[in-house]
């Protein structure tokens, strides 16, 4: 996957577009899975904000001030998505 500059917002948009193209609600299920995690109990944030909250304690992309913040957020996104897909397949 190539999204140009490695920014969390670009990757998030790519993943959302891919999810919309698939039309199978996998991202809705991903959001619900994340929301059931103890640290997110009762949260109404979207999946991308939940992931930022896990990493930085804040749900806004404004916390990504440096390229290494974006890189960490992207790595976390794919790790958690992989974890979800693995748990859903099992």
Backbone atoms as SQL, in Angstrom:
CREATE TABLE atoms (id INTEGER PRIMARY KEY, chain TEXT, resi INTEGER, resn TEXT, atom TEXT, x REAL, y REAL, z REAL);
INSERT INTO atoms VALUES
  (1, 'A', 1, 'UNK', 'N', 0.845, -1.170, 0.000),
  (2, 'A', 1, 'UNK', 'CA', 0.000, 0.000, 0.000),
  (3, 'A', 1, 'UNK', 'C', 0.891, 1.233, 0.000),
  (4, 'A', 2, 'UNK', 'N', 0.615, 2.155, -0.895),
  (5, 'A', 2, 'UNK', 'CA', 1.363, 3.406, -0.936),
  (6, 'A', 2, 'UNK', 'C', 0.378, 4.547, -0.773),
  (7, 'A', 3, 'UNK', 'N', 0.612, 5.386, 0.216),
  (8, 'A', 3, 'UNK', 'CA', -0.283, 6.517, 0.474),
  (9, 'A', 3, 'UNK', 'C', 0.469, 7.836, 0.405),
  (10, 'A', 4, 'UNK', 'N', 1.663, 7.831, -0.171),
  (11, 'A', 4, 'UNK', 'CA', 2.469, 9.050, -0.191),
  (12, 'A', 4, 'UNK', 'C', 3.190, 9.186, 1.133),
  (13, 'A', 5, 'UNK', 'N', 3.172, 10.377, 1.670),
  (14, 'A', 5, 'UNK', 'CA', 3.797, 10.627, 2.965),
  (15, 'A', 5, 'UNK', 'C', 3.116, 9.790, 4.050),
  (16, 'A', 6, 'UNK', 'N', 3.900, 9.202, 4.921),
  (17, 'A', 6, 'UNK', 'CA', 3.354, 8.313, 5.952),
  (18, 'A', 6, 'UNK', 'C', 2.698, 9.124, 7.060),
  (19, 'A', 7, 'UNK', 'N', 1.433, 9.430, 6.871),
  (20, 'A', 7, 'UNK', 'CA', 0.645, 10.154, 7.873),
  (21, 'A', 7, 'UNK', 'C', -0.525, 9.276, 8.278),
  (22, 'A', 8, 'UNK', 'N', -0.826, 9.270, 9.560),
  (23, 'A', 8, 'UNK', 'CA', -1.934, 8.469, 10.078),
  (24, 'A', 8, 'UNK', 'C', -3.231, 8.835, 9.364),
  (25, 'A', 9, 'UNK', 'N', -3.471, 10.117, 9.152),
  (26, 'A', 9, 'UNK', 'CA', -4.723, 10.534, 8.513),
  (27, 'A', 9, 'UNK', 'C', -4.845, 9.980, 7.098),
  (28, 'A', 10, 'UNK', 'N', -3.724, 9.902, 6.353),
  (29, 'A', 10, 'UNK', 'CA', -3.764, 9.353, 5.001),
  (30, 'A', 10, 'UNK', 'C', -4.063, 7.854, 5.034),
  (31, 'A', 11, 'UNK', 'N', -3.410, 7.154, 5.937),
  (32, 'A', 11, 'UNK', 'CA', -3.626, 5.709, 6.052),
  (33, 'A', 11, 'UNK', 'C', -5.043, 5.427, 6.535),
  (34, 'A', 12, 'UNK', 'N', -5.520, 6.212, 7.504),
  (35, 'A', 12, 'UNK', 'CA', -6.901, 6.057, 7.993),
  (36, 'A', 12, 'UNK', 'C', -7.882, 6.212, 6.844),
  (37, 'A', 13, 'UNK', 'N', -7.698, 7.240, 6.018),
  (38, 'A', 13, 'UNK', 'CA', -8.593, 7.456, 4.872),
  (39, 'A', 13, 'UNK', 'C', -8.528, 6.290, 3.888),
  (40, 'A', 14, 'UNK', 'N', -7.328, 5.774, 3.659),
  (41, 'A', 14, 'UNK', 'CA', -7.173, 4.627, 2.766),
  (42, 'A', 14, 'UNK', 'C', -7.939, 3.422, 3.314),
  (43, 'A', 15, 'UNK', 'N', -7.752, 3.132, 4.603),
  (44, 'A', 15, 'UNK', 'CA', -8.420, 1.990, 5.221),
  (45, 'A', 15, 'UNK', 'C', -9.939, 2.183, 5.189),
  (46, 'A', 16, 'UNK', 'N', -10.418, 3.391, 5.470),
  (47, 'A', 16, 'UNK', 'CA', -11.855, 3.654, 5.420),
  (48, 'A', 16, 'UNK', 'C', -12.389, 3.479, 3.997),
  (49, 'A', 17, 'UNK', 'N', -11.649, 3.952, 2.999),
  (50, 'A', 17, 'UNK', 'CA', -12.065, 3.794, 1.608),
  (51, 'A', 17, 'UNK', 'C', -12.089, 2.336, 1.195),
  (52, 'A', 18, 'UNK', 'N', -11.078, 1.589, 1.621),
  (53, 'A', 18, 'UNK', 'CA', -11.033, 0.166, 1.335),
  (54, 'A', 18, 'UNK', 'C', -12.220, -0.541, 1.980),
  (55, 'A', 19, 'UNK', 'N', -12.506, -0.177, 3.231),
  (56, 'A', 19, 'UNK', 'CA', -13.638, -0.770, 3.930),
  (57, 'A', 19, 'UNK', 'C', -14.963, -0.449, 3.246),
  (58, 'A', 20, 'UNK', 'N', -15.107, 0.788, 2.777),
  (59, 'A', 20, 'UNK', 'CA', -16.336, 1.176, 2.072),
  (60, 'A', 20, 'UNK', 'C', -16.468, 0.419, 0.756),
  (61, 'A', 21, 'UNK', 'N', -15.352, 0.235, 0.070),
  (62, 'A', 21, 'UNK', 'CA', -15.390, -0.483, -1.212),
  (63, 'A', 21, 'UNK', 'C', -15.768, -1.945, -1.011),
  (64, 'A', 22, 'UNK', 'N', -15.295, -2.526, 0.091),
  (65, 'A', 22, 'UNK', 'CA', -15.638, -3.926, 0.375),
  (66, 'A', 22, 'UNK', 'C', -17.109, -4.058, 0.728),
  (67, 'A', 23, 'UNK', 'N', -17.643, -3.066, 1.432),
  (68, 'A', 23, 'UNK', 'CA', -19.057, -3.063, 1.785),
  (69, 'A', 23, 'UNK', 'C', -19.469, -4.171, 2.736),
  (70, 'A', 24, 'UNK', 'N', -18.530, -4.678, 3.553),
  (71, 'A', 24, 'UNK', 'CA', -18.871, -5.797, 4.425),
  (72, 'A', 24, 'UNK', 'C', -18.925, -5.425, 5.906),
  (73, 'A', 25, 'UNK', 'N', -18.856, -4.146, 6.224),
  (74, 'A', 25, 'UNK', 'CA', -18.963, -3.654, 7.604),
  (75, 'A', 25, 'UNK', 'C', -17.845, -4.149, 8.521),
  (76, 'A', 26, 'UNK', 'N', -16.710, -4.549, 7.972),
  (77, 'A', 26, 'UNK', 'CA', -15.621, -5.027, 8.817),
  (78, 'A', 26, 'UNK', 'C', -15.119, -3.919, 9.745),
  (79, 'A', 27, 'UNK', 'N', -15.121, -2.671, 9.280),
  (80, 'A', 27, 'UNK', 'CA', -14.653, -1.576, 10.145),
  (81, 'A', 27, 'UNK', 'C', -15.658, -1.265, 11.248),
  (82, 'A', 28, 'UNK', 'N', -16.931, -1.456, 10.978),
  (83, 'A', 28, 'UNK', 'CA', -17.927, -1.281, 12.034),
  (84, 'A', 28, 'UNK', 'C', -17.717, -2.342, 13.105),
  (85, 'A', 29, 'UNK', 'N', -17.455, -3.566, 12.680),
  (86, 'A', 29, 'UNK', 'CA', -17.183, -4.644, 13.625),
  (87, 'A', 29, 'UNK', 'C', -15.869, -4.390, 14.378),
  (88, 'A', 30, 'UNK', 'N', -14.881, -3.829, 13.684),
  (89, 'A', 30, 'UNK', 'CA', -13.609, -3.477, 14.318),
  (90, 'A', 30, 'UNK', 'C', -13.833, -2.438, 15.406),
  (91, 'A', 31, 'UNK', 'N', -14.643, -1.424, 15.114),
  (92, 'A', 31, 'UNK', 'CA', -14.953, -0.380, 16.088),
  (93, 'A', 31, 'UNK', 'C', -15.658, -0.974, 17.310),
  (94, 'A', 32, 'UNK', 'N', -16.621, -1.861, 17.062),
  (95, 'A', 32, 'UNK', 'CA', -17.341, -2.493, 18.166),
  (96, 'A', 32, 'UNK', 'C', -16.401, -3.353, 19.013),
  (97, 'A', 33, 'UNK', 'N', -15.489, -4.062, 18.366),
  (98, 'A', 33, 'UNK', 'CA', -14.501, -4.878, 19.072),
  (99, 'A', 33, 'UNK', 'C', -13.605, -4.000, 19.939),
  (100, 'A', 34, 'UNK', 'N', -13.126, -2.903, 19.379),
  (101, 'A', 34, 'UNK', 'CA', -12.300, -1.973, 20.151),
  (102, 'A', 34, 'UNK', 'C', -13.067, -1.403, 21.337),
  (103, 'A', 35, 'UNK', 'N', -14.319, -1.018, 21.093),
  (104, 'A', 35, 'UNK', 'CA', -15.123, -0.390, 22.146),
  (105, 'A', 35, 'UNK', 'C', -15.378, -1.341, 23.316),
  (106, 'A', 36, 'UNK', 'N', -15.301, -2.633, 23.079),
  (107, 'A', 36, 'UNK', 'CA', -15.497, -3.611, 24.157),
  (108, 'A', 36, 'UNK', 'C', -14.246, -3.790, 25.006),
  (109, 'A', 37, 'UNK', 'N', -13.130, -3.256, 24.560),
  (110, 'A', 37, 'UNK', 'CA', -11.890, -3.360, 25.330),
  (111, 'A', 37, 'UNK', 'C', -12.065, -2.539, 26.619),
  (112, 'A', 38, 'UNK', 'N', -11.516, -3.018, 27.722),
  (113, 'A', 38, 'UNK', 'CA', -11.722, -2.334, 29.017),
  (114, 'A', 38, 'UNK', 'C', -11.369, -0.849, 29.001),
  (115, 'A', 39, 'UNK', 'N', -10.323, -0.464, 28.298),
  (116, 'A', 39, 'UNK', 'CA', -9.900, 0.936, 28.297),
  (117, 'A', 39, 'UNK', 'C', -10.862, 1.847, 27.521),
  (118, 'A', 40, 'UNK', 'N', -11.770, 1.268, 26.753),
  (119, 'A', 40, 'UNK', 'CA', -12.701, 2.072, 25.958),
  (120, 'A', 40, 'UNK', 'C', -14.156, 1.905, 26.390),
  (121, 'A', 41, 'UNK', 'N', -14.377, 1.235, 27.480),
  (122, 'A', 41, 'UNK', 'CA', -15.752, 0.948, 27.908),
  (123, 'A', 41, 'UNK', 'C', -16.606, 2.223, 27.901),
  (124, 'A', 42, 'UNK', 'N', -17.682, 2.180, 27.145),
  (125, 'A', 42, 'UNK', 'CA', -18.622, 3.289, 27.094),
  (126, 'A', 42, 'UNK', 'C', -18.233, 4.417, 26.159),
  (127, 'A', 43, 'UNK', 'N', -17.146, 4.274, 25.434),
  (128, 'A', 43, 'UNK', 'CA', -16.696, 5.338, 24.533),
  (129, 'A', 43, 'UNK', 'C', -17.528, 5.351, 23.254),
  (130, 'A', 44, 'UNK', 'N', -17.745, 6.528, 22.733),
  (131, 'A', 44, 'UNK', 'CA', -18.484, 6.660, 21.475),
  (132, 'A', 44, 'UNK', 'C', -17.577, 7.099, 20.328),
  (133, 'A', 45, 'UNK', 'N', -16.268, 7.081, 20.540),
  (134, 'A', 45, 'UNK', 'CA', -15.319, 7.469, 19.494),
  (135, 'A', 45, 'UNK', 'C', -15.344, 6.492, 18.323),
  (136, 'A', 46, 'UNK', 'N', -14.953, 6.973, 17.165),
  (137, 'A', 46, 'UNK', 'CA', -14.776, 6.114, 15.995),
  (138, 'A', 46, 'UNK', 'C', -13.510, 5.292, 16.193),
  (139, 'A', 47, 'UNK', 'N', -13.340, 4.242, 15.389),
  (140, 'A', 47, 'UNK', 'CA', -12.208, 3.328, 15.572),
  (141, 'A', 47, 'UNK', 'C', -10.863, 4.033, 15.499),
  (142, 'A', 48, 'UNK', 'N', -10.728, 4.975, 14.585),
  (143, 'A', 48, 'UNK', 'CA', -9.435, 5.647, 14.419),
  (144, 'A', 48, 'UNK', 'C', -9.080, 6.493, 15.648),
  (145, 'A', 49, 'UNK', 'N', -10.071, 7.076, 16.281),
  (146, 'A', 49, 'UNK', 'CA', -9.838, 7.857, 17.498),
  (147, 'A', 49, 'UNK', 'C', -9.554, 6.945, 18.694),
  (148, 'A', 50, 'UNK', 'N', -10.215, 5.793, 18.745),
  (149, 'A', 50, 'UNK', 'CA', -9.940, 4.844, 19.820),
  (150, 'A', 50, 'UNK', 'C', -8.486, 4.393, 19.794),
  (151, 'A', 51, 'UNK', 'N', -7.965, 4.174, 18.594),
  (152, 'A', 51, 'UNK', 'CA', -6.567, 3.754, 18.471),
  (153, 'A', 51, 'UNK', 'C', -5.616, 4.850, 18.934),
  (154, 'A', 52, 'UNK', 'N', -5.918, 6.095, 18.587),
  (155, 'A', 52, 'UNK', 'CA', -5.079, 7.206, 19.043),
  (156, 'A', 52, 'UNK', 'C', -5.132, 7.340, 20.555),
  (157, 'A', 53, 'UNK', 'N', -6.313, 7.136, 21.108),
  (158, 'A', 53, 'UNK', 'CA', -6.457, 7.208, 22.564),
  (159, 'A', 53, 'UNK', 'C', -5.606, 6.134, 23.239),
  (160, 'A', 54, 'UNK', 'N', -5.562, 4.940, 22.649),
  (161, 'A', 54, 'UNK', 'CA', -4.716, 3.880, 23.197),
  (162, 'A', 54, 'UNK', 'C', -3.242, 4.278, 23.185),
  (163, 'A', 55, 'UNK', 'N', -2.808, 4.904, 22.118),
  (164, 'A', 55, 'UNK', 'CA', -1.390, 5.229, 21.942),
  (165, 'A', 55, 'UNK', 'C', -0.953, 6.476, 22.704),
  (166, 'A', 56, 'UNK', 'N', -1.797, 7.523, 22.647),
  (167, 'A', 56, 'UNK', 'CA', -1.363, 8.833, 23.122),
  (168, 'A', 56, 'UNK', 'C', -2.222, 9.403, 24.251),
  (169, 'A', 57, 'UNK', 'N', -3.285, 8.691, 24.633),
  (170, 'A', 57, 'UNK', 'CA', -4.159, 9.187, 25.686),
  (171, 'A', 57, 'UNK', 'C', -5.077, 10.312, 25.232),
  (172, 'A', 58, 'UNK', 'N', -5.117, 10.552, 23.930),
  (173, 'A', 58, 'UNK', 'CA', -5.946, 11.613, 23.359),
  (174, 'A', 58, 'UNK', 'C', -6.477, 11.106, 22.029),
  (175, 'A', 59, 'UNK', 'N', -7.725, 11.398, 21.726),
  (176, 'A', 59, 'UNK', 'CA', -8.373, 10.817, 20.551),
  (177, 'A', 59, 'UNK', 'C', -8.297, 11.686, 19.302),
  (178, 'A', 60, 'UNK', 'N', -7.581, 12.773, 19.332),
  (179, 'A', 60, 'UNK', 'CA', -7.516, 13.678, 18.187),
  (180, 'A', 60, 'UNK', 'C', -6.220, 13.485, 17.405),
  (181, 'A', 61, 'UNK', 'N', -6.313, 13.593, 16.091),
  (182, 'A', 61, 'UNK', 'CA', -5.123, 13.510, 15.252),
  (183, 'A', 61, 'UNK', 'C', -4.193, 14.697, 15.471),
  (184, 'A', 62, 'UNK', 'N', -4.646, 15.705, 16.202),
  (185, 'A', 62, 'UNK', 'CA', -3.801, 16.862, 16.523),
  (186, 'A', 62, 'UNK', 'C', -2.593, 16.474, 17.375),
  (187, 'A', 63, 'UNK', 'N', -2.651, 15.313, 18.053),
  (188, 'A', 63, 'UNK', 'CA', -1.529, 14.886, 18.887),
  (189, 'A', 63, 'UNK', 'C', -0.347, 14.388, 18.049),
  (190, 'A', 64, 'UNK', 'N', -0.569, 14.181, 16.767),
  (191, 'A', 64, 'UNK', 'CA', 0.474, 13.641, 15.888),
  (192, 'A', 64, 'UNK', 'C', 1.309, 14.783, 15.324),
  (193, 'A', 65, 'UNK', 'N', 2.190, 15.299, 16.150),
  (194, 'A', 65, 'UNK', 'CA', 2.964, 16.481, 15.783),
  (195, 'A', 65, 'UNK', 'C', 4.243, 16.150, 15.027),
  (196, 'A', 66, 'UNK', 'N', 4.733, 14.932, 15.157),
  (197, 'A', 66, 'UNK', 'CA', 6.018, 14.564, 14.564),
  (198, 'A', 66, 'UNK', 'C', 5.854, 13.320, 13.687),
  (199, 'A', 67, 'UNK', 'N', 6.714, 13.167, 12.691),
  (200, 'A', 67, 'UNK', 'CA', 6.636, 11.982, 11.826),
  (201, 'A', 67, 'UNK', 'C', 6.700, 10.670, 12.603),
  (202, 'A', 68, 'UNK', 'N', 7.475, 10.647, 13.687),
  (203, 'A', 68, 'UNK', 'CA', 7.544, 9.402, 14.454),
  (204, 'A', 68, 'UNK', 'C', 6.231, 9.103, 15.183),
  (205, 'A', 69, 'UNK', 'N', 5.450, 10.140, 15.501),
  (206, 'A', 69, 'UNK', 'CA', 4.116, 9.922, 16.085),
  (207, 'A', 69, 'UNK', 'C', 3.200, 9.264, 15.058),
  (208, 'A', 70, 'UNK', 'N', 3.221, 9.781, 13.825),
  (209, 'A', 70, 'UNK', 'CA', 2.428, 9.177, 12.752),
  (210, 'A', 70, 'UNK', 'C', 2.852, 7.734, 12.531),
  (211, 'A', 71, 'UNK', 'N', 4.163, 7.489, 12.488),
  (212, 'A', 71, 'UNK', 'CA', 4.673, 6.134, 12.264),
  (213, 'A', 71, 'UNK', 'C', 4.205, 5.184, 13.366),
  (214, 'A', 72, 'UNK', 'N', 4.259, 5.622, 14.613),
  (215, 'A', 72, 'UNK', 'CA', 3.811, 4.790, 15.734),
  (216, 'A', 72, 'UNK', 'C', 2.311, 4.523, 15.638),
  (217, 'A', 73, 'UNK', 'N', 1.534, 5.534, 15.286),
  (218, 'A', 73, 'UNK', 'CA', 0.085, 5.375, 15.165),
  (219, 'A', 73, 'UNK', 'C', -0.274, 4.410, 14.031),
  (220, 'A', 74, 'UNK', 'N', 0.443, 4.498, 12.922),
  (221, 'A', 74, 'UNK', 'CA', 0.199, 3.597, 11.786),
  (222, 'A', 74, 'UNK', 'C', 0.539, 2.163, 12.166),
  (223, 'A', 75, 'UNK', 'N', 1.667, 1.978, 12.816),
  (224, 'A', 75, 'UNK', 'CA', 2.058, 0.640, 13.264),
  (225, 'A', 75, 'UNK', 'C', 1.016, 0.068, 14.217),
  (226, 'A', 76, 'UNK', 'N', 0.532, 0.907, 15.127),
  (227, 'A', 76, 'UNK', 'CA', -0.488, 0.468, 16.094),
  (228, 'A', 76, 'UNK', 'C', -1.793, 0.117, 15.381),
  (229, 'A', 77, 'UNK', 'N', -2.188, 0.919, 14.416),
  (230, 'A', 77, 'UNK', 'CA', -3.412, 0.655, 13.651),
  (231, 'A', 77, 'UNK', 'C', -3.358, -0.742, 13.044),
  (232, 'A', 78, 'UNK', 'N', -2.266, -1.047, 12.333),
  (233, 'A', 78, 'UNK', 'CA', -2.190, -2.341, 11.669),
  (234, 'A', 78, 'UNK', 'C', -2.030, -3.493, 12.651),
  (235, 'A', 79, 'UNK', 'N', -1.372, -3.264, 13.767),
  (236, 'A', 79, 'UNK', 'CA', -1.258, -4.312, 14.782),
  (237, 'A', 79, 'UNK', 'C', -2.629, -4.642, 15.363),
  (238, 'A', 80, 'UNK', 'N', -3.401, -3.616, 15.691),
  (239, 'A', 80, 'UNK', 'CA', -4.731, -3.849, 16.281),
  (240, 'A', 80, 'UNK', 'C', -5.699, -4.415, 15.252),
  (241, 'A', 81, 'UNK', 'N', -5.602, -3.950, 14.004),
  (242, 'A', 81, 'UNK', 'CA', -6.470, -4.495, 12.944),
  (243, 'A', 81, 'UNK', 'C', -6.138, -5.968, 12.725),
  (244, 'A', 82, 'UNK', 'N', -4.862, -6.303, 12.717),
  (245, 'A', 82, 'UNK', 'CA', -4.457, -7.706, 12.567),
  (246, 'A', 82, 'UNK', 'C', -4.973, -8.529, 13.745),
  (247, 'A', 83, 'UNK', 'N', -4.855, -7.995, 14.951),
  (248, 'A', 83, 'UNK', 'CA', -5.353, -8.685, 16.144),
  (249, 'A', 83, 'UNK', 'C', -6.862, -8.951, 16.021),
  (250, 'A', 84, 'UNK', 'N', -7.602, -7.946, 15.572),
  (251, 'A', 84, 'UNK', 'CA', -9.048, -8.094, 15.404),
  (252, 'A', 84, 'UNK', 'C', -9.371, -9.145, 14.349),
  (253, 'A', 85, 'UNK', 'N', -8.732, -9.055, 13.188),
  (254, 'A', 85, 'UNK', 'CA', -9.020, -10.000, 12.103),
  (255, 'A', 85, 'UNK', 'C', -8.659, -11.421, 12.514),
  (256, 'A', 86, 'UNK', 'N', -7.594, -11.579, 13.263),
  (257, 'A', 86, 'UNK', 'CA', -7.200, -12.898, 13.737),
  (258, 'A', 86, 'UNK', 'C', -8.238, -13.434, 14.741),
  (259, 'A', 87, 'UNK', 'N', -8.723, -12.575, 15.624),
  (260, 'A', 87, 'UNK', 'CA', -9.713, -13.015, 16.612),
  (261, 'A', 87, 'UNK', 'C', -11.060, -13.324, 15.952),
  (262, 'A', 88, 'UNK', 'N', -11.391, -12.589, 14.900),
  (263, 'A', 88, 'UNK', 'CA', -12.658, -12.821, 14.199),
  (264, 'A', 88, 'UNK', 'C', -12.614, -14.096, 13.375),
  (265, 'A', 89, 'UNK', 'N', -11.431, -14.465, 12.894),
  (266, 'A', 89, 'UNK', 'CA', -11.283, -15.672, 12.082),
  (267, 'A', 89, 'UNK', 'C', -11.275, -16.939, 12.933),
  (268, 'A', 90, 'UNK', 'N', -10.901, -16.777, 14.202),
  (269, 'A', 90, 'UNK', 'CA', -10.759, -17.954, 15.073),
  (270, 'A', 90, 'UNK', 'C', -12.021, -18.327, 15.692);
